Amino acid sequence: MFGDARGFFFESYNRRAFAAATGLDLEFVQDNHSRSAKNVLRGLHYQLEQPQGKLVRVTLGAIWDVAVDLRRSSPHFGRWVAFELSAEAKNMAWIPAGFAHGFLVTSEAAEVQYKTTDYYAPAHERAVRWNDPVLAIAWPLAGEPLLSAKDREARPLAEAETFA
């Protein structure tokens, strides 16, 4: 990152650097951008067909970002990882295909941008319940989050369609 009195400049994505860091040379086909208020929880989303890898970053505010392994063949099936992403830190997260993804807005508002490796396919979209006691995700939340109707109706992991 280069900064001075005028502001800053940084390269937010470089295909060669991404490949060197991950061992993956991927083509991103879609960019998404959302804005959400504090305590909005989006997720845990995935696409059963046309699964999407996601490169996620925050350009305003901060989020608690969560990924859940939904690959039944994985020794980590059903486990989750979480981390804070923020505009201030300018950090990113790579969420591979085969994982459910969600986030909670921890600042007054947040803008989240992410690149995907496949196109949005609403017919194949699925969601796992954010508060499934089997997952026991440690969301930094006091009270109930603001959810979409789709996220309120999400299935627990035991009933969810998953990957082989």
N, C-alpha and C positions, 0 to 999 in steps of 0.2 A: 504494500500500500504506500502511496506517495501522498503526503499531506503538507500543506503550507497555509499561509494566512488566507488564501483564497478558498480552501476547502480540501478535498482529497480526490484521488483517482486510484482505482484498483481494477484489476482484471477479474471480473466475477466468474468467468468460465474460460477455460482453455482446454480444448480436446486432448492435446498432447500431455498436459500436466495431469488431467483427470485419469488418462490411461496409465501414466507412470505411477500415480498414487494408488490406483485400484486394480491394475492389470486388465482393465476392461476398455475396449474401444467401441463405444456405443454411439448410435445416432439418436439424438433427441429430436422428436417430431412435433412436440407441442409445448408451449409455455402457458402456464396458468398463473393467475394473480387473484388473490382474495384479500378483502379487508374485513376485519371482524372487531367487535367490541370486547372489552374485558369480560372474562368468564364464558366466552363462547367456546364451546368444545365441538370440533369437527372431527368426525371419525368414529370408529376405526374403519376406513374404507379400503376396498381392493376390487379388482376386476378378475373374475374367475377365468374368463376367456380374455385374450388380449391383455394379459397382466402388464402393469406399468412399473418400471423402475422410475424412481423420482429423485431428482436432485433439488433439495429444498433449501431456501434461504429466506431470511426476514429482512425487509427493507424499511420497516417502521415498527418500533416497539419490540416486544419479546413474546416468545411462546415456549411452552413445554411440549416438545415434539416426541412422539411415541411410535415405535415400530414393533409389530408382533409377527413372529415367524409362523406362517400358516402352511409350511411345507411338511406334510406328514412324514416324509422320508428323512427329514432333518433331525439330528439329535437335539436340536434346540426348539423343536415344535412346541408352540404354545408359550414360549418365553418372550419377554419383551425387553426392550432397551428404551431409555429416554434420556433426553438432554435438553438444555436450554439453547435455543437459537435466538439471536437478537441482532437488530440493526447495528447496535453499538459494537458488538464483538465481530460482526461481519463474517460469522462462521456459517458453515453449510453442513447438511446431512445427506448422505446417500442412502436411500431406501430401496433395496433390490426388489425386483419382481418376486412375487411369492410371499410378500409381507403385507399385512394390513398397516395402514398409516393413519395417524390422527394427531391433533394438537389442541392445546388449551391456551387461550390468550391470557397472558399474565400481566400485561401492561394495559393502560387505558384503551388502547386500540393497537392492532397489529396488521401489517400488510405482509402477506406471505406469497412468495413467487416460487414456482417450481417448474422444472423441465421434466418431461415424461418421455419414456422410450416407446410408448405406443399411444394411440389415439383414445380419447374418451369413448367408451362404449356403454351407454346407459343400460342396455339389455343384459349386460354381464356384470354390472356393478352390484357389489354386496357390501355388507357391513357387519362387524362384530360389536356386540354391546360394550360400550366404553367402561362400564362398571361391573363387568362379569366377575363374580367373586373367585372363580377359578384362575383368572388372570391376575387379579389383585394388583392392578396398576396403581402406583402411588402418585396420583394426580395431586398437584399442589393447589388444592381447591378447598375453600371454606363454603359449605352450602352446596346448592345444586347449580350445575352449569346451564347455560343457554344452549339448547339443542334444536336441531331441525326435527321435523316429524319423522323423517327417514331414520335418523339416529336414535330417536326414542323407541322405534320399533325394531331395532337391530337385534339379531339373535345372539345368544351366548355361544361361546366357542364350541361347546358340545353339540350344538345343533347347526353350526355353520358349515357351508360347503367350503372345502379347503383344497389345497393342491396335493398332488400325489407325492 
